[in-house]
């Protein structure tokens, strides 16, 4: 199983996270690099700027002492600097030699400095142009100071070159680190995927490895194991269900086959009414069992919550109890029965009452009592019998399928252990609960159903 090969590790999630991390970090680095270049350049330019007023004052002082030299003499500065003097109309009054043949570098009265990448007649490179208003020989003028920035742009050029080379390398390192870290983080997920992919039918006891950390990966592993626990339990219930259903169906089928074989070989025509009656009984038993199985299967498949119609629960209690009149077990309804209404499905709730009363009658010695009362938020239906009762350890188990407490409660009446399972699931679908409690007749069983009031 070559799941650990290179192609397997090239998972889309790993690629996407690596690319996304590289793009985000790369964009941040590019923005930071551009900001660094701009700030460095602006800082260097500011370190040179600000000489315009001083140069204008020098020119004004020279004009007061006498006529300005033509061309203006070179200035004693560490950087190559030239001057241009403009009158109020923008004409060039005087200038350094390289600027004599040029027109005005700025408009009269303009005071904002700027950096120019090229000026005709001057060496190529960046030049700082600073105009300053002044009074020269008693007349308004503008002194323009032009300073070469070639030495200052070298650090900027060097930084730009380093960034052009270093940024791709740095982004590559970030991508490599992200690739390794994401691969390490996804390794437990890949191990879980391999384990889950290897689980086949009959292997539901297997579990995915749980990492020791309490992060998302650890929670995912525990969630998968919980799901596998539920699947294993569901598979186990299904196996028991199929086995029990097969066993319960085998008995009536065997009885029917025996009756038919005996009747075919030895019975006289006069005996066939007895055979047919026995066969009909077995057919009814099989039909009831199949109906119960189909109902439970519908509930397991997600039977929708019962219809939201008002159902007179008190009337259902009276009708269900009346159906038991005339039998060997006395069924009484505690009066007065409140006018109880619930929201649900009348047929399903009638099935609940029939199953509860049938269970009580089947296991009672002489009588069954039904009572209906109200609590703050629910109607409480109690069915008591005077039978042998239900032990504490069996009070939840009796709501499972095909469970019969044979050692305490008789199997008479054809019960197969599905009635109370249907009761529990139907009541739950109606938003209620059903439990076994103390207080039955003569220490018998007491089953209590609680349904929410509208």
JORA-V207220 format. One record per helix or strand. SS is the DSSP state (hx for helix, st for strand). FROM is the first residue (numbers start at 1). TO is the last residue. If there is no record, write none. Layout:
BEGIN
((SS FROM TO) (SS FROM TO))
END
This chain:
BEGIN
((hx 6 9) (hx 12 48) (hx 52 65) (st 72 72) (st 81 87) (st 92 96) (hx 97 99) (st 114 116) (st 127 136) (st 139 148) (hx 150 197) (hx 216 265) (hx 269 300) (st 309 312) (hx 313 323) (st 330 333) (st 341 344) (hx 346 363) (st 367 374) (st 378 385) (hx 392 394) (hx 397 399) (hx 412 414) (hx 419 429) (st 433 437) (hx 441 443) (st 446 452))
END
